[in-house]
Amino acid sequence: MTETDVIKGRRHAIYALVAFCAVFFIGGIIVSYAVAANYGYGTGFGDGNLDPIGTVQGQGFFGDSAILGGAFILDVGILSAWYWLVSRLEAPADDDPLLSDDGADLSLNESWYFIQVPNLTRVLIGIAVFCTAGVAILAASILPVVLLRYGW
Amino acid sequence: MVNQMNPQTAVQVNPDKDSVSTPQSDKADRWLLAGALCCGTIMLGPVGLILIAVGLSKLHRARRLGEWVRPTAVTVFGMFALVDASINFVGWSLDLFAHNTHMLQTMSGGFGRMIDGGYYYRYNSTWLGGVSDRAEKSFAMFAVFMIFPSRIVAAWAFIKLRRWGYRWMILTGWAYVFLWTGYLSNLLLNFPDRFGNSLYGVTGWWVFDIFYMTPFLTLPWLYALNRRRWNR
C-alpha cells in the first residue's frame, strides 16, 4: 500500500466510525422506545410505575463522614496505582523508542493531524464542549433536585 | 489538504528547545486540573466548568503572547474525557464504597425514582450493598477499578502530550464503547426494573445520559491525529 492509500483508507475508516457512532445512538434510542411500547408504556416520559422505596438510614454525621473520607482515600489510591503502573509500563525505551522529530512547525494546526479533517474536528469540538457542560451540570443537579422533590 | 481551523498567530517553534511546559501554559493547566477536580466531586460541576473556562482563556492568552501552547482541540477533547471519566468514576465509586451513608441513599433513591429504577429498587439488599441489579453492579466494578481511573490518568497524560496518554486514550476509548454497548443492552433487557420503574423512563434516561458519549466523539478524532506529536 502506498502512503496515499493508507491516508485514504484511514480517512474512510474515520468517517465510518463517525457514522457508527450516529447509528449507535439513533438505533439505541429507537430500540429503547420500541421496547417501552412492547411493555405497554407510552412516550416513556412520566408514565413509569414506581415501587415503594426503602427507609433511608445513614450512620450519623461522624459515621457518614468516615465512610466518605474512606471512599475518597480509596479513589485516590486506585488513581495513583493506575498512574504508577501505566507510566512505567509504557515509558519510552530502546525497544519502544519515541518517534523522531520531523521538524514541523507545531504552531500550525495541520502539523498535529495525520489526516486533515478540519470540518469534522470543528463539529466534534462543538459537541464536546456542549457535552462537557451537560455532563457537569446534570450530575451536579442530581442532589439539589432530589432534595427539592423528595427531601432529605 | 490545508487545515482550515481558526488561524493562529504564527510562532516560530524549535521543538528541540521549546518545551511543553511554559510558565503561562503551566498556570493554565493548573486551572484546568482544578476544574476537572471540581467536576469530579459531582456537586461542584458548575464551579469546575468556570475554572476550566478560565484555564482555556489563559491558554489562549499565552498563545497570543507568542508562547507555544498545544492546539485548543487537544485541550478540549482531553478535558471532555477527563471530566466525563471523573464523574463516572466518583459516582460509581460512591455507590460501591459509600452506599451506607445518608447522602448516597437520598441521592440514589431520588435519582432512581426519576431516571433509573435500578438505583432505588431493593437498594442495599445484596452483600456488596448499593445497587442490587447484578449486571449494573458488575459494570460498576469494571468502571471503578478498570476503565475510568485508567481513562482519567490517560486523559491528563494526553493533555501533557505523553505518548502513553495518546495510546491509552484510544485503548480506554474502545473499552468505554464496549461498556456502553453492554450497559445499554443490560438496561433494555431489564426494562421493567430500570426504565419502567422510574418516573421519566426512556426519555429521562436518554436526556440525562446521552452527554456521556465521550468515546464516540473522541475516537474518530484521535485516529486523525499525528501520533508523532505525542513524543514525551
Interface residues (C-beta under 8 A of the other chain):
Chain A: R10 A13 I14 Y15 L17 V18 C21 F24 F25 G28 I29 V31 S32 Y33 V35 A36 Y39 Y41 T43 G44 F45 G46 D47 G48 N49 L50 D51 I53 G54 V56 Q57 G58 Q59 G63 D64 I67 L68 G70 A71 L74 D75 I78 L79 A81 W82 Y83 V86 S87 L89 E90 A91 P92 L98 L99 S100 D101 D102 G103 D105 L106 S107 L108 N109 E110 S111 W112 Y113 F114 I115 Q116 V117 P118 N119 L120 T121 R122 L124 I125 I127 A128 V129 F130 C131 T132 A133 G134 V135 A136 I137 L138 A139 A140 I142 L143 V145 V146 L147 R149 Y150 W152
Chain B: M1 V2 N3 Q4 M5 N6 Q8 T9 A10 V11 Q12 V13 P15 D16 D18 C39 I42 M43 L44 G45 P46 G48 L49 I52 W68 R70 P71 T72 A73 V74 V76 F77 M79 F80 V83 D84 I87 F89 V90 G91 S93 L94 F97 A98 N100 T101 H102 M103 Q105 T106 M107 G109 G110 F111 G112 R113 M114 G117 Y120 Y121 R122 Y123 N124 V144 F145 P149 S150 I152 V153 A154 A157 R162 R163 W164 R167 W168 W180 T181 L184 L188 F191 P192 F195 G196 N197 S198 L199 Y200 G201 V202 T203 G204 W205 W206 F208 I210 F211 Y212 M213 T214 F216 L217 T218 L219 P220 W221 Y223 A224 L225 N226 R227 R228 R229 N231 R232
